[in-house]
Amino acid sequence: MNNKHVTITLSLDENIAIQLAQFVKRSTLDTFAQFVEPHLTYEEREQRAYQMQAGILAVGAALADAGYAPR
């Protein structure tokens, strides 16, 4: 898989930003594991779930930097 970094710019309604920050806070590895393709090996499913979680945590960090970090 390509390890190139991607930068995205996003504009959200404040209420959406608040709810997305809540989703990031409440998401666990299991949240993402349930959406990984079932035909993959356990190791591949686990790796993809961790990658999904890392992406959402990056979004959460950006939301926190913008002032949207739930307690």
Phi, psi and omega in degrees: 000145181290133179259019179294136177277145182239135175251131177238148174245133188222138176240124183233149168298144183303319179296323177293319178299318179297313181291324177294320177298322176296318179299315180300316181298321186271349183286140176239174178302324179298327177304317183276326181300328182289346181256003179278146182302125186290342183282350181283162176292164179304315182297319179293319179297316180297316180299316180292322177297317177297322178294318177299315181297319179298320178296316179293322177296326176294320176298317179299320178296319178294320176297319178297318178299331179272001177097012180244083180228106180293153181284000000 
